[in-house]
């Protein structure tokens, strides 16, 4: 059934988003405590490989199925779901066999055995996760936030159970952690296949169904890979410049900062099904711009609190095993905010109109423009350079998206000044002029001064946006219930 409440769905997506990212955000503190620093560095490399190959093995099916099922009747839905399952199964088997063959033939020259083994396991897990992603696409098309997030909850529970069993039976090390993840993913895939099988009884997809999924999904794969290229190349370059322990430290900080992206994604997921149906009217009336202002301002304020309390929060997150300067964490937080809340706000109109080539071109251009500077920053400044390299890439990405909207005359954004104001606020909180606060000895005095700073920011933001934001949400709820 189509659920209309934006606030209810946003809350479900937000709470479920924490669970969906469980293995990488919630469970990171557990891995930091169970694995030594070098093993956590290897675990971080495993997660990086997994993140990069997942789009290849998912074939863009979450987005393509969600988009194609929105206006489909029951018979068409069954055919599309069946086509997605068959397509992913056949293609992923071919890719896995190809990877295994290449590694077998070139096993002496590709990489050290440990890294090669981790890459193979990450590919297997990515292939298994294609089925849950299809199931999530089905629920997303129906705007059923509860069922959508229940799929992620199932995967999270399985991961926790397998991690707990492994830790109880043996002294946990990197190989045991990876194998536990493979087993959990196997059960996760079996659950999704069972659910999907019930939705497409006797369905007989034809060539058109397969081609439609691929024609919509392949640009998404390219877009995702290119969108991740900056992140992947940056972190890979960091891995070649520092030891495994330092790479694990940087990855832990990266995951910590990604909570901004998690929250932004939750809000966007609750918004997107409604926006796709009412885009023309909401763009013309300015309602979309008002929503973006509330979205960007609230997430920026949350990002500011993470920067201000970064030392305390990161210590609690890692159990004291991860120490990063505020300037490094700030770069990661700003990159996460720009890459999620701002980027999605700017590109939703492009996605709604299926302007995938435009989005793809923006991603390619941003990566090409930012990578040389990022490499230089990493060489000169190490982990801090890497974090600000990611932030610079995100800023270029969003700038190009804003220019595209203006030049294509698809949607005239009126919120660009607000975005720049929020970015300036975050940059001001990241500078050395606040070292007198950040470098104080930990204690009540420092916490009190930080609380005072964040209260000032909240009052400032509330005076500018609070009333308008509540009015916008109220208007949205009223529109959705017409």
C-alpha positions in Angstrom: 0.0 0.0 0.0 1.2 3.5 -0.8 2.2 5.3 2.4 1.8 9.1 2.3 3.3 10.4 5.5 6.6 12.1 4.8 7.6 12.5 8.4 6.7 8.9 9.3 8.6 7.5 6.4 11.6 9.8 7.1 11.7 8.5 10.7 11.6 4.9 9.6 14.3 5.4 6.9 16.4 7.3 9.5 16.2 4.6 12.1 16.6 1.9 9.5 19.5 3.8 7.9 21.5 3.2 11.0 20.8 -0.5 10.7 21.4 -0.6 6.9 24.9 0.8 7.5 25.3 -1.6 10.5 28.4 -3.4 9.3 30.2 -0.2 8.4 29.0 2.3 11.1 27.4 0.6 14.1 29.7 -2.4 14.1 32.9 -0.5 13.3 33.5 0.2 17.0 33.2 -3.5 17.7 35.7 -4.4 15.0 38.0 -1.7 16.3 38.0 -3.4 19.7 38.2 -7.0 18.4 40.9 -6.6 15.7 44.4 -5.1 16.2 45.3 -2.0 14.3 46.9 -3.8 11.3 44.0 -6.3 11.0 41.5 -3.4 11.1 43.5 -1.8 8.3 43.0 -5.0 6.3 39.3 -5.0 7.2 39.1 -1.5 5.9 40.6 -2.6 2.6 38.1 -5.4 2.4 35.2 -2.9 2.9 36.7 -0.6 0.3 36.9 -3.4 -2.3 33.3 -4.4 -1.4 32.1 -0.8 -1.7 33.7 -0.5 -5.2 32.5 -3.9 -6.7 29.0 -3.8 -5.2 27.6 -1.5 -8.0 29.0 -3.9 -10.6 27.3 -6.9 -9.1 24.0 -5.1 -8.4 23.6 -3.8 -12.0 21.7 -0.8 -10.9 18.7 -3.0 -10.2 17.6 -1.3 -6.9 17.0 2.0 -8.7 15.9 0.6 -12.1 13.3 -1.7 -10.5 12.1 1.0 -8.1 11.6 3.4 -11.0 10.0 0.8 -13.4 7.6 -0.6 -10.8 6.1 2.8 -9.9 3.6 2.8 -12.8 3.5 -0.9 -13.5 0.4 -3.1 -13.2 0.5 -6.5 -11.3 1.5 -8.6 -14.3 4.2 -6.2 -15.3 5.5 -6.1 -11.8 5.9 -9.8 -11.7 7.8 -9.8 -15.1 10.1 -7.0 -14.0 11.0 -8.7 -10.7 11.6 -12.0 -12.4 13.8 -10.4 -15.0 15.8 -8.7 -12.4 16.5 -12.0 -10.5 17.4 -13.9 -13.7 19.6 -11.1 -15.0 21.6 -10.6 -11.9 22.1 -14.4 -11.4 23.4 -15.0 -14.9 25.6 -11.9 -15.2 27.1 -12.3 -11.7 28.0 -16.0 -12.3 29.9 -14.9 -15.4 31.7 -12.1 -13.6 32.7 -14.3 -10.7 34.1 -17.0 -12.9 36.0 -14.4 -14.9 37.5 -12.9 -11.8 38.5 -16.3 -10.4 40.0 -17.3 -13.8 42.1 -14.1 -14.0 43.3 -14.5 -10.4 44.2 -18.1 -11.0 46.2 -17.4 -14.2 47.9 -14.3 -12.8 48.1 -15.3 -9.2 51.8 -14.6 -8.9 51.8 -11.1 -10.3 48.5 -9.4 -9.4 48.9 -8.9 -5.6 50.0 -10.5 -2.4 47.8 -13.6 -1.5 46.1 -11.9 1.4 44.8 -9.0 -0.6 43.8 -11.3 -3.5 41.8 -13.5 -1.2 40.0 -10.5 0.4 39.1 -9.2 -3.1 37.6 -12.5 -4.1 35.5 -12.7 -0.9 34.3 -9.1 -1.4 33.2 -10.0 -4.9 31.3 -13.0 -3.7 29.5 -11.0 -1.0 28.6 -8.3 -3.6 27.1 -10.9 -5.9 25.0 -12.3 -3.0 23.8 -8.9 -2.0 22.2 -8.3 -5.4 19.1 -10.2 -4.3 18.4 -8.1 -1.2 18.9 -5.0 -3.3 16.3 -6.1 -5.7 13.9 -6.8 -2.8 14.6 -3.3 -1.4 13.8 -1.8 -4.9 10.4 -3.5 -4.9 9.6 -2.0 -1.5 11.0 1.4 -2.4 8.7 1.5 -5.4 5.7 1.0 -3.1 7.1 3.6 -0.8 6.9 1.0 2.0 9.6 2.4 4.3 9.0 -0.2 7.0 9.4 -3.2 4.6 12.3 -1.5 2.8 14.2 -1.1 6.1 13.2 -4.5 7.4 15.3 -6.1 4.6 18.4 -4.2 5.8 17.5 -5.1 9.4 17.5 -8.8 8.4 21.0 -8.4 7.0 22.2 -6.6 10.0 21.0 -9.2 12.4 22.6 -12.0 10.4 25.9 -10.1 10.4 25.7 -9.6 14.2 24.9 -13.2 14.8 27.7 -14.6 12.6 30.2 -12.1 14.1 29.1 -13.1 17.6 29.4 -16.8 16.9 32.8 -16.4 15.3 34.1 -14.2 18.2 32.9 -16.8 20.7 34.4 -19.8 19.0 37.8 -18.4 18.0 40.1 -15.5 18.5 38.8 -13.1 15.9 41.2 -12.1 13.2 40.8 -10.7 9.7 40.1 -14.0 7.9 37.5 -15.1 10.4 35.8 -11.7 10.2 35.6 -11.9 6.4 34.3 -15.5 6.4 31.7 -14.7 8.9 30.5 -11.9 6.6 30.4 -14.3 3.6 28.2 -16.8 5.6 25.9 -14.0 6.8 25.6 -12.7 3.2 24.6 -16.2 2.0 21.7 -16.4 4.5 20.8 -12.9 3.6 20.6 -13.7 -0.1 18.5 -16.8 0.6 16.0 -14.8 2.6 15.7 -12.3 -0.3 15.3 -15.0 -3.0 12.5 -16.6 -1.0 10.7 -13.3 -0.6 11.1 -12.4 -4.3 10.0 -15.9 -5.5 6.6 -15.3 -3.9 6.2 -12.1 -5.9 6.7 -13.4 -9.4 4.9 -16.8 -9.6 4.7 -18.0 -13.2 6.2 -14.7 -14.5 7.7 -14.9 -18.0 9.8 -11.9 -18.7 10.6 -11.1 -22.4 13.6 -9.5 -24.0 12.1 -6.1 -23.6 12.0 -6.5 -19.8 15.7 -7.4 -19.7 16.7 -4.6 -22.0 14.6 -2.0 -20.1 16.3 -3.0 -16.8 19.8 -2.8 -18.4 19.2 0.4 -20.2 18.1 2.1 -17.0 20.5 0.2 -14.7 23.8 0.4 -16.6 24.0 4.2 -16.6 23.4 4.0 -12.8 26.3 1.5 -12.5 28.6 3.8 -14.4 27.3 6.8 -12.4 27.9 5.0 -9.1 31.4 3.8 -10.1 32.4 7.2 -11.3 30.7 8.9 -8.3 32.8 6.6 -6.1 35.9 7.0 -8.2 37.2 10.0 -6.2 36.6 8.2 -2.9 38.0 4.9 -4.1 41.1 6.4 -5.8 41.7 8.7 -2.8 41.5 6.0 -0.2 43.5 3.6 -2.4 46.2 6.2 -2.8 46.2 6.7 1.0 46.7 2.9 1.4 49.8 3.1 -0.7 51.3 6.0 1.2 50.7 4.9 4.8 50.9 1.7 6.8 47.8 -0.6 7.4 47.2 0.8 10.9 47.1 4.4 9.6 44.8 3.4 6.8 42.5 1.8 9.3 42.5 5.0 11.3 41.6 7.1 8.3 38.8 4.6 7.3 37.4 4.7 10.8 37.2 8.5 10.6 35.6 8.2 7.2 32.9 5.9 8.5 32.4 8.1 11.5 31.8 11.2 9.3 29.5 9.2 7.0 26.7 9.4 9.6 25.8 12.7 7.8 25.3 10.8 4.5 23.3 8.1 6.4 20.8 10.7 7.7 20.6 12.6 4.4 19.9 9.4 2.6 17.1 8.5 5.0 15.4 11.8 4.4 15.9 11.6 0.7 14.5 8.1 0.5 11.3 9.2 2.2 11.1 12.2 -0.1 11.9 10.8 -3.5 8.7 8.7 -4.2 6.6 11.7 -3.5 8.8 14.1 -5.4 8.8 11.9 -8.6 5.0 12.0 -8.7 4.7 15.8 -8.1 7.9 17.2 -9.4 6.5 19.6 -12.0 4.1 21.2 -9.6 6.5 21.4 -6.7 9.3 22.8 -8.8 7.0 25.4 -10.2 5.5 26.4 -6.9 8.9 26.6 -5.2 8.0 23.9 -2.7 11.0 21.8 -3.7 13.3 24.7 -3.1 11.8 25.4 0.3 12.2 21.7 1.2 15.9 21.8 0.1 16.5 24.8 2.3 15.2 23.0 5.4 17.0 19.8 4.4 20.4 21.5 3.8 20.2 23.8 6.9 19.3 21.0 9.3 21.9 18.5 8.1 24.6 21.3 8.1 23.8 22.1 11.7 24.1 18.4 12.6 27.5 18.3 10.7 28.6 21.4 12.7 27.9 19.6 16.0 30.0 16.6 14.8 32.9 18.9 13.9 32.7 20.7 17.3 32.5 17.5 19.4 34.7 15.4 17.0 37.3 14.5 19.6 34.8 13.4 22.2 32.6 11.6 19.7 35.5 9.8 17.9 37.0 8.7 21.2 33.7 7.2 22.3 33.1 5.7 18.8 36.5 3.9 18.7 37.1 3.3 22.4 40.1 5.6 22.2 41.9 3.6 19.5 41.4 6.3 16.8 42.8 9.8 17.1 42.5 12.3 14.3 42.9 16.1 14.3 39.7 18.2 14.1 40.9 19.6 10.8 41.0 16.0 9.3 37.6 15.1 10.7 36.1 18.4 9.5 37.3 17.7 5.9 35.6 14.3 6.0 32.4 15.7 7.5 32.2 18.5 5.0 32.8 16.0 2.2 30.0 13.8 3.5 27.6 16.7 3.8 28.3 18.0 0.3 28.2 14.5 -1.2 24.9 13.6 0.3 22.5 16.4 1.4 23.7 19.0 -1.1 24.4 16.7 -4.0 21.1 14.9 -3.8 19.2 18.2 -3.5 20.8 19.4 -6.7 20.5 16.2 -8.7 17.0 15.0 -7.8 15.5 17.1 -10.6 18.0 15.6 -13.0 17.1 12.0 -11.9 13.4 12.7 -12.1 13.8 13.7 -15.7 16.1 10.7 -16.3 19.1 12.9 -17.3 21.6 10.2 -16.4 24.1 11.4 -19.0 24.2 14.8 -17.5 24.8 13.4 -14.0 27.4 11.0 -15.3 29.2 13.9 -17.1 29.2 15.9 -13.9 30.7 13.1 -12.0 33.4 12.4 -14.6 34.3 16.1 -14.8 34.5 16.5 -11.0 36.8 13.5 -10.6 39.1 14.6 -13.4 39.4 18.1 -12.0 39.9 17.2 -8.4 42.2 14.1 -8.5 45.5 15.8 -9.3 45.1 18.3 -6.4 44.0 15.4 -4.1 47.1 13.4 -4.9 49.2 16.5 -4.2 47.5 17.1 -0.9 47.9 13.5 0.2 51.7 13.6 -0.6 52.1 16.9 1.3 49.7 16.5 4.2 48.9 12.8 4.5 45.6 11.9 6.1 44.5 15.6 6.5 45.3 16.2 2.8 43.2 13.1 1.9 40.2 14.4 3.9 40.3 17.9 2.3 40.8 16.3 -1.1 37.5 14.5 -0.7 35.9 17.8 0.4 37.3 19.7 -2.7 36.0 17.0 -5.0 32.5 17.2 -3.4 32.5 21.0 -3.7 33.4 20.8 -7.4 30.7 18.1 -7.9 28.0 20.2 -6.4 29.1 23.4 -8.2 28.9 21.6 -11.5 25.4 20.3 -10.7 24.2 23.8 -9.8 25.6 25.1 -13.1 23.9 22.3 -15.0 20.5 23.1 -13.4 20.9 26.8 -14.3 22.2 26.2 -17.9 19.7 23.5 -18.8 16.8 25.6 -17.4 15.3 22.4 -15.9 14.9 23.9 -12.4 16.1 27.2 -11.1 17.6 26.6 -7.7 16.9 29.5 -5.2 18.8 27.9 -2.4 22.4 28.3 -3.6 23.2 31.2 -1.3 22.0 29.1 1.7 24.3 26.3 0.7 27.2 28.6 0.5 26.3 30.1 3.9 26.2 26.7 5.5 29.5 25.7 3.9 31.1 28.9 5.2 29.8 28.1 8.7 31.4 24.6 8.6 34.7 26.0 7.2 34.8 28.6 10.0 34.4 25.8 12.6 37.3 23.9 11.0 40.0 26.6 11.0 43.0 26.9 13.3 41.4 30.0 14.9 39.4 27.6 17.1 42.4 25.6 18.2 42.2 27.3 21.6 39.0 25.4 22.1 39.8 22.1 20.3 43.3 21.7 21.9 42.3 22.3 25.4 42.7 19.4 27.9 39.6 17.3 28.0 37.3 18.2 30.8 34.1 20.0 31.9 35.4 23.4 30.8 36.0 22.3 27.2 32.7 20.5 26.9 30.9 23.5 28.4 32.5 25.9 25.9 31.7 23.6 23.0 28.1 23.4 24.2 27.9 27.2 24.3 29.2 27.4 20.7 26.7 24.9 19.4 23.8 26.6 21.2 24.8 29.9 19.6 24.7 28.1 16.2 21.3 26.6 16.9 19.8 29.9 17.9 21.2 31.5 14.7 19.8 28.7 12.5 16.5 28.7 14.3 16.1 32.5 13.8 16.6 32.1 10.1 15.1 28.7 9.2 13.1 27.1 12.0 9.7 28.7 11.4 10.0 28.4 7.6 11.1 24.8 7.8 8.1 23.8 10.0 5.8 25.6 7.6 7.3 23.7 4.6 6.9 20.3 6.3 3.4 21.1 7.3 2.6 22.1 3.7 4.2 19.0 2.3 2.1 16.8 4.6 -1.0 18.6 3.6 -0.2 18.2 -0.1 0.5 14.5 0.3 -2.9 13.9 2.0 -5.0 15.6 -0.7 
